[in-house]
Amino acid sequence: MSDSSSGGYIYYFKNLMQGKLNTRTINGFAIDFFLKNIYNDYGKTGLTKALLSLSQHLDYYEDKSGANIHEGREIYKRYLKEIQTKQDIDIVYADEVSPAHKYAEGKTRVVLVNNYERNQIARKKCIDHFGLNCQCCGFSFKQKYGELGCDFIHVHHLIDISTIGNEYSVDPINDLIPVCPNCHSMLHKRKPAYSIDELKQLIN
Protein backbone atom coordinates (compact mmCIF):
# COMPACT_ATOMS: atom_id res chain seq x y z
CA MET A 1 0.00 0.00 0.00
CA SER A 2 1.35 3.44 -0.91
CA ASP A 3 1.83 6.25 1.61
CA SER A 4 -1.03 8.14 -0.04
CA SER A 5 -3.43 5.18 0.28
CA SER A 6 -2.49 4.46 3.88
CA GLY A 7 -2.87 8.14 4.72
CA GLY A 8 -6.36 8.08 3.23
CA TYR A 9 -7.39 5.16 5.43
CA ILE A 10 -5.98 6.88 8.53
CA TYR A 11 -7.84 10.09 7.63
CA TYR A 12 -11.08 8.16 7.16
CA PHE A 13 -10.70 6.30 10.46
CA LYS A 14 -9.94 9.48 12.43
CA ASN A 15 -13.08 11.14 11.06
CA LEU A 16 -15.16 8.07 11.89
CA MET A 17 -13.92 8.24 15.47
CA GLN A 18 -14.82 11.93 15.72
CA GLY A 19 -18.14 11.80 13.87
CA LYS A 20 -16.86 14.16 11.18
CA LEU A 21 -17.52 14.33 7.46
CA ASN A 22 -15.23 12.24 5.24
CA THR A 23 -14.75 13.78 1.81
CA ARG A 24 -12.56 10.91 0.59
CA THR A 25 -13.84 7.45 -0.27
CA ILE A 26 -12.70 3.97 0.74
CA ASN A 27 -14.02 0.54 -0.20
CA GLY A 28 -16.92 -1.17 1.51
CA PHE A 29 -14.72 -3.87 3.05
CA ALA A 30 -12.65 -1.22 4.85
CA ILE A 31 -15.74 0.65 6.06
CA ASP A 32 -17.22 -2.56 7.46
CA PHE A 33 -13.89 -3.46 9.09
CA PHE A 34 -13.61 -0.04 10.75
CA LEU A 35 -17.19 -0.03 12.02
CA LYS A 36 -16.95 -3.56 13.41
CA ASN A 37 -13.80 -2.77 15.35
CA ILE A 38 -15.02 0.63 16.55
CA TYR A 39 -18.14 -1.08 17.89
CA ASN A 40 -16.09 -3.81 19.58
CA ASP A 41 -13.66 -1.35 21.17
CA TYR A 42 -15.85 1.68 21.91
CA GLY A 43 -19.38 0.30 22.09
CA LYS A 44 -22.53 2.11 21.02
CA THR A 45 -21.11 5.56 21.77
CA GLY A 46 -18.21 5.04 19.37
CA LEU A 47 -20.41 3.37 16.77
CA THR A 48 -22.91 6.25 16.87
CA LYS A 49 -20.16 8.77 16.10
CA ALA A 50 -18.84 6.58 13.30
CA LEU A 51 -22.29 6.19 11.77
CA LEU A 52 -22.80 9.93 11.92
CA SER A 53 -19.57 10.34 9.96
CA LEU A 54 -20.58 7.67 7.45
CA SER A 55 -24.06 9.16 7.02
CA GLN A 56 -22.58 12.58 6.26
CA HIS A 57 -20.12 11.01 3.82
CA LEU A 58 -22.88 9.16 1.95
CA ASP A 59 -24.97 12.33 1.70
CA TYR A 60 -21.95 14.34 0.56
CA TYR A 61 -20.80 11.86 -2.06
CA GLU A 62 -24.27 11.20 -3.47
CA ASP A 63 -24.92 14.94 -3.70
CA LYS A 64 -21.63 15.51 -5.54
CA SER A 65 -21.84 12.52 -7.88
CA GLY A 66 -25.58 12.13 -8.31
CA ALA A 67 -25.17 8.38 -7.74
CA ASN A 68 -26.43 6.13 -4.97
CA ILE A 69 -23.85 4.31 -2.86
CA HIS A 70 -25.86 1.14 -2.35
CA GLU A 71 -23.12 -0.82 -0.58
CA GLY A 72 -22.42 2.03 1.83
CA ARG A 73 -26.11 2.46 2.58
CA GLU A 74 -26.51 -1.24 3.33
CA ILE A 75 -23.52 -1.19 5.68
CA TYR A 76 -24.94 1.89 7.40
CA LYS A 77 -28.37 0.28 7.87
CA ARG A 78 -26.87 -2.94 9.21
CA TYR A 79 -24.84 -1.21 11.91
CA LEU A 80 -27.62 1.26 12.71
CA LYS A 81 -29.68 -1.71 13.90
CA GLU A 82 -26.99 -2.38 16.50
CA ILE A 83 -27.68 0.93 18.26
CA GLN A 84 -31.45 0.93 17.79
CA THR A 85 -32.36 -1.48 20.55
CA LYS A 86 -35.38 -0.96 22.77
CA GLN A 87 -33.19 0.85 25.30
CA ASP A 88 -32.37 3.47 22.65
CA ILE A 89 -35.98 4.30 21.81
CA ASP A 90 -37.04 7.70 23.12
CA ILE A 91 -40.15 7.84 25.24
CA VAL A 92 -42.91 9.26 23.05
CA TYR A 93 -45.50 11.64 24.40
CA ALA A 94 -48.95 10.16 24.75
CA ASP A 95 -50.16 13.10 22.65
CA GLU A 96 -48.34 11.54 19.68
CA VAL A 97 -50.24 8.26 19.90
CA SER A 98 -53.76 7.41 18.90
CA PRO A 99 -56.16 7.62 21.90
CA ALA A 100 -57.69 4.35 20.72
CA HIS A 101 -54.72 2.47 22.16
CA LYS A 102 -54.94 1.27 25.75
CA TYR A 103 -51.95 1.00 28.04
CA ALA A 104 -51.53 -0.80 31.34
CA GLU A 105 -50.83 1.34 34.41
CA GLY A 106 -49.06 0.54 37.65
CA LYS A 107 -46.30 -1.50 36.04
CA THR A 108 -42.85 -1.42 37.63
CA ARG A 109 -41.15 -1.44 34.22
CA VAL A 110 -41.22 1.29 31.60
CA VAL A 111 -43.84 0.70 28.91
CA LEU A 112 -43.19 2.47 25.62
CA VAL A 113 -46.32 4.07 24.24
CA ASN A 114 -45.53 3.13 20.66
CA ASN A 115 -42.93 1.28 18.67
CA TYR A 116 -41.41 4.09 16.58
CA GLU A 117 -37.64 3.97 16.82
CA ARG A 118 -35.96 7.37 16.86
CA ASN A 119 -32.94 7.51 14.58
CA GLN A 120 -30.19 8.93 16.80
CA ILE A 121 -28.04 9.76 13.78
CA ALA A 122 -30.82 11.88 12.26
CA ARG A 123 -31.30 13.57 15.66
CA LYS A 124 -27.62 14.46 15.85
CA LYS A 125 -27.57 15.86 12.32
CA CYS A 126 -30.66 17.94 13.09
CA ILE A 127 -29.05 19.42 16.20
CA ASP A 128 -25.78 20.06 14.38
CA HIS A 129 -27.74 22.11 11.83
CA PHE A 130 -30.17 24.03 14.08
CA GLY A 131 -28.34 24.11 17.40
CA LEU A 132 -29.62 23.29 20.89
CA ASN A 133 -31.95 26.25 21.44
CA CYS A 134 -35.71 25.73 21.13
CA GLN A 135 -36.77 26.83 17.66
CA CYS A 136 -40.12 28.03 19.00
CA CYS A 137 -39.30 30.05 22.13
CA GLY A 138 -35.48 30.23 22.03
CA PHE A 139 -35.00 28.52 25.41
CA SER A 140 -31.46 27.23 26.13
CA PHE A 141 -31.03 24.46 28.69
CA LYS A 142 -27.30 25.12 28.97
CA GLN A 143 -27.87 28.82 29.66
CA LYS A 144 -30.53 28.07 32.29
CA TYR A 145 -29.05 24.98 33.99
CA GLY A 146 -25.35 25.16 33.18
CA GLU A 147 -23.54 21.85 32.67
CA LEU A 148 -26.64 19.89 33.67
CA GLY A 149 -28.45 21.23 30.63
CA CYS A 150 -25.64 20.62 28.13
CA ASP A 151 -26.75 18.78 24.97
CA PHE A 152 -30.36 18.49 26.15
CA ILE A 153 -33.23 19.28 23.79
CA HIS A 154 -36.22 17.48 22.32
CA VAL A 155 -36.44 16.87 18.58
CA HIS A 156 -39.88 17.31 17.05
CA HIS A 157 -41.04 15.47 13.92
CA LEU A 158 -42.65 18.02 11.61
CA ILE A 159 -44.59 15.15 10.05
CA ASP A 160 -46.62 13.36 12.71
CA ILE A 161 -44.95 9.95 12.91
CA SER A 162 -48.13 8.28 14.10
CA THR A 163 -49.65 8.98 10.66
CA ILE A 164 -46.79 7.28 8.80
CA GLY A 165 -45.72 3.64 8.59
CA ASN A 166 -43.43 2.00 11.09
CA GLU A 167 -40.38 3.10 9.14
CA TYR A 168 -39.73 6.08 6.92
CA SER A 169 -36.67 7.87 5.63
CA VAL A 170 -36.03 10.92 7.81
CA ASP A 171 -34.54 14.10 6.38
CA PRO A 172 -32.83 15.56 9.49
CA ILE A 173 -33.04 19.14 8.20
CA ASN A 174 -36.53 19.21 6.67
CA ASP A 175 -38.37 16.67 8.86
CA LEU A 176 -36.95 17.39 12.33
CA ILE A 177 -36.52 20.49 14.49
CA PRO A 178 -35.22 21.04 18.07
CA VAL A 179 -37.79 22.24 20.60
CA CYS A 180 -37.97 22.41 24.39
CA PRO A 181 -40.31 19.96 26.20
CA ASN A 182 -42.86 22.71 26.93
CA CYS A 183 -43.14 23.77 23.31
CA HIS A 184 -43.11 20.11 22.25
CA SER A 185 -46.15 19.46 24.41
CA MET A 186 -47.90 22.57 23.12
CA LEU A 187 -47.25 21.57 19.50
CA HIS A 188 -49.11 18.32 20.19
CA LYS A 189 -52.09 19.94 21.93
CA ARG A 190 -53.85 19.61 18.57
CA LYS A 191 -54.09 16.85 15.99
CA PRO A 192 -52.58 17.37 13.53
CA ALA A 193 -49.91 19.17 15.53
CA TYR A 194 -49.46 22.93 15.36
CA SER A 195 -46.76 24.13 13.01
CA ILE A 196 -43.66 25.86 14.37
CA ASP A 197 -44.83 29.19 12.92
CA GLU A 198 -48.29 28.81 14.46
CA LEU A 199 -46.82 28.22 17.91
CA LYS A 200 -44.45 31.17 17.51
CA GLN A 201 -47.42 33.39 16.73
CA LEU A 202 -49.25 32.13 19.83
CA ILE A 203 -46.17 32.81 21.97
CA ASN A 204 -45.83 36.32 20.59
N, C-alpha and C positions, 0 to 999 in steps of 0.2 A: 504494500500500500504506500502511495506517495505521501509526502509531508502535507500536501494540499488536501488530499482525501482524508487523512487522519485528523487534520485540523478541522475539517468540516464536520466530522463525527463528534469531536470534542465540543465544538460550538453548539451543535444540535442538542447534545446531552446537557450541557450547562443551561441552555434555555428551557429544556424540559424540567429540570430541577427547580428553576425559578418561576415557571409558569409564564414565560415570555414568548413573544412571537418569534418563530423561526422563519427566516426568509429564504433559507437554502433548503434543498430537498435531499432526502436519503431514501434508501429502498425500504420496502415494507418489512423485510426480515429484520433489519436493524431497528426500526421503530418498535416492532413487537418485542425484540430482545431488550431494548431499553426499558419499555414499560413494565415488562415482567420483572426485571431486576429492581426497578424503582419500587414497585409494589412489594416485593419480597423484603427489601431493605428499609423502606420508609413508610410502609403501610398505606392506608387510605389517604392520609394527608399528602404524602408525596405523590401518590397516583393522581389525586385531584389536580395538583399543580401541573403535572405532566400532561394531563388530558386538556387542561385549559390551554397550554402551549400548543398541543397538537390541533385542537379545535381552531385556534387562531391561524395556525399555519394552513390548514385545509381551506378555510375561508379566504385567506390571502392568495393562495396559489390558484384556487378556482376562479377568483375574481380577476386575477391577472391573465390566466390562460384561457378562461372560458370553458375549461374541461372539468369533468367530475373525477375526483380521485377515489374511485370505488374501493380499492384495497385499503387506503387510509381510513375511509369512512367505516369500513367493516371492522378494522382494528379498533377504532375509537369506540364504536358501539359495544364491542365485546368487552372491553375493559371498563366502560361506563357502567355495565351491569354489576361489576365488582363493588362499586361504591354506592349503588342504588339499592341497598338492602332496606328492610323495613325500618331499621334504626335511623336511616338517613332521610326518611320521609318526613317533611314538615307537617306539623299539626295544622289542619285546615279548619278555618272558622266554620261553625255550623251554618252561618249565613250563606256559605258557598255551596251547600248541599241541599238537595231537594227535601222539603219538609215531609214528603211521603215516607222517607226512610225512618225506621225506628231503631233506637240504640239503647242498649242496656245501661242502667245506672248502678252505682254502688260497687263497681268492680274495683279490685285492688290493682289491676294492671291498666295501662293506657290503652284505650280503644281508639283507633284512628277513625275519623268520621267518613272518610272515603278512601279510595285506593289510588288516587292520582299521585304518582311519584314526581317530586320536584327535581328538575335537572339542576344540580349544583353548579355545573359548568356554565349553564345559561345564566344562572343567578349572578355568578361572579362577573361574567362579561357585561351584564346589565349594570352592575354597581361600578365597574371600571369606567363605563361610559357616562353614567349620570351622576356618580358620587353617592355619598351616604346620607345626604340631607333629604328630608321628605319633599317630594316634588309637588305636594299640595300646599303644605303650610310652611315649609322651610325648616322644620325642627331638626336639630342636630343632637343626637344622643351623646356624642363625644363632648360637645360644648356644654351640655347640661350635666352629665354624669362623670366626666373625665374618662379615665382609663376603663372604668366599668362599662361605659357606653361605646367603646371603640368597636368598629366593624359591625355594629348592630343596626339593622333596618329590616323592615318587611319588604318583600317584592310582590307587587300586585300584577296579576294577569289581566291585561286590558280586554282580552277575550275571555269570557266566563268559562273556566275549564269544565264546569259541570254540564255545559251544553255541547261539549266536543266529545270525541271518542276517548278511550282510555289512553291513547298515545297520539301525540301530534308533534310536528316539528316546530320548535319554539324559535322565533327570531328574538334574541335577547334585547335588541334595540327597539324594535317596533311592537313587540308583544308584551314586554315586561317594563315595569317602572317602580323605583323605590318609593315607598311611603311609610309613614310612621304607623304604629298599631291603631291609634285613634282614627286617623284618616282612612286606614284600611277598613275599619269597622263601618265608618260612615259611608264609604263607597258602596258597601254591600247592604246598606239599609233599604235598598230598592232592588228589585229584579226586573229587568237586567240592571246591573250595577250602574251607579252614576259614573259619568266620565270624569277625568281629571279636571277638565275645564269647568264642568258644572259644579264640582265641589269647591274649586277655587272661587267661583262666583258667590257661592253660599258663604264661604269664609269671609270674603270681602264685604 
